[in-house]
Amino acid sequence: MSLSMESAPREVLLFTLEGQRYGLPTEDVRELVRAARLTPLPRAPAVVEGLLNLHGALLPVLDLRRRFRHRPRPLSPSDHFIIASAGPRQVALRVDRAEGLRVLAPGEWDETPRELPGVGLVAGAAKLEDGLVLVHDLRTFLSEAESLELDAALAAPETPS
């Protein structure tokens, strides 16, 4: 008798944005860093806030506020960046606060909410004692058109100002 995936514990990174909690599967998360100055990326899709230089690698910073329809606000020193994999691409996500890792018991995981209008696919929902937390699937965060637009912006030569 094999153990089904339904009963396997899942681990998620919980974070807050505008007072709402969200989650990411920990297998997508690489590290957490404090917010730092971003470099603008001309011709990038609107969902990209700019570039973060992390250990010499330039990572696109994805604007979760825009994607989740929250009001925009300037970068704050108290913000965190979650460095994660969105499919084959390494990205940074600006969040208000990373809360930490949570191992979900089988009864706390629900795969029902697979697609949300304007947000895209979610991996599922964590049913916690203090509310429901949507766990996002970063592989679907960028549309194909946004991904191609980002590739083109990253490949474009710097134009002198």
N, C-alpha and C positions, 0 to 999 in steps of 0.2 A: 504494500500500500504506500503510495507516494504522498508526500506532503503537498497540498495544493498551494498555489501562490496566494490565495485568499487568506490563508492562515499564517503566512510568513509575516513577521513583523516588518513594518516599514519605518524608515527614519526620515524626518523632514526637518528643514531649517525654517523656523518661524521668524517672520519679520513684520514690522508695522509700517504703514504708509497712511498718512492722514487719519490716524486713529483706528484704522482697520488692520486686522491681522491677515496675513497671507502665508503661504508656505511654498517651499521648493524641495524636491527630492534631494536628499544629501548626495546621491551619486552624481548630480549635476554641479554641486558646489565645490569650488577649489579652495577659496580662502575668503576671509573678511578683512577689509582694510578701512581705515578712517578716510573720510572724504578729503579730496585734494583738488587743486585747480585743474580745470579741464581745458584742453585746447580745442578751439572750434574746428569743425570738419566741414568745409564748404561742400555743397552739393550732396550732403548726406540726407537720407530720408528724415522726415520730421520726428520720428521716434528716437533718433540718435541725438543725445544732448551734446556730445563732443567726444574727444579722445582722452584717455587716461594713460599716462606713461607709468607702467608698473614693471619695475625691474628691467627696464629697457624695451619692454614690449608695449606696443600701442594698442589699447583695447577700446572698442567702441562702448560708450556708456549709454545704455538704453533708458529712455524716459518712461518709467512706470506710471508717473502721474498722467501723462498724455494717454497712454494705452488704457489705463483704468478709469479715465475720465474724471480725474481729480484736478483741482485748480493748480496751475503752475506756481512754483515759488523758487527763489534763488537758492543756489547751493549754500548749505550751512556747514560750519566746522563740526557740528554734532552729527551730521549725516554719516551713514556707513555705505561702503560699496561692497556688494557681494560679487566676488569674481566667480563666474560660473561658465559652464559649457552650454551653448545653445546649438545642439547638434555638433557639427565639426568646428564651430566658431567659438573662441573665447570672448566673453563679454563681461562688462561690469554693470551692475544694476544699482542705481542710487535708491536707498531706502532711508526712512527716518531712523530706524533702529533695528538691528538684528537681535532677536530675543534669545536665540539659542536652539539647540537640537532637541527634538522630541521623538522618542520611539513610540510608534502607534501600535496599540494592541489590535488584534484582528477585528474586534467590534467597533473600533474607532475609525475604520477606513471604509469609505464608500466610493465606488467608481462610477456611480450613476451620473453625476453632472459632467458629462464629457465635453460639451461645447456651450459657450456662453456668447450671446450676441455682442459684438464689438470687442471682445476679449480674446476669443479663440478657444483652443482646446485646453482643458485642464486635465491633469492626471487623475484627479479625484478630489474628495473632500475629507478632511479630518474632523470627526465628530468629537469635539472636546467638551469637557464638563462646562466650560464657560462660553460655548458657541461653536459654530461651524467655521472652519478655515479652508478656503479653496487652495489646493496645491497645484501650482501651475506647471505646465509642460513647456519648457523653454525651446524645445525643438520646433514649436509652432508659434513662438512669440513674434518672429519676423515673418511677414508674408514673403512669398517668392519674389515679388516685385521690390519690396524693401530690401531684401537680401542682395539682389542684383544691383540696386541703386547704391547700397553700402559698399559692395565690392568695387564699383566704379569710382566712388568717392575716395576710397582708400588707395586705389591705384593711380588716381590723378596726380600729376606733378604739382608741387607747391607753386602757386603763382605769387610773385613778389608783390608786396603791398606798397 
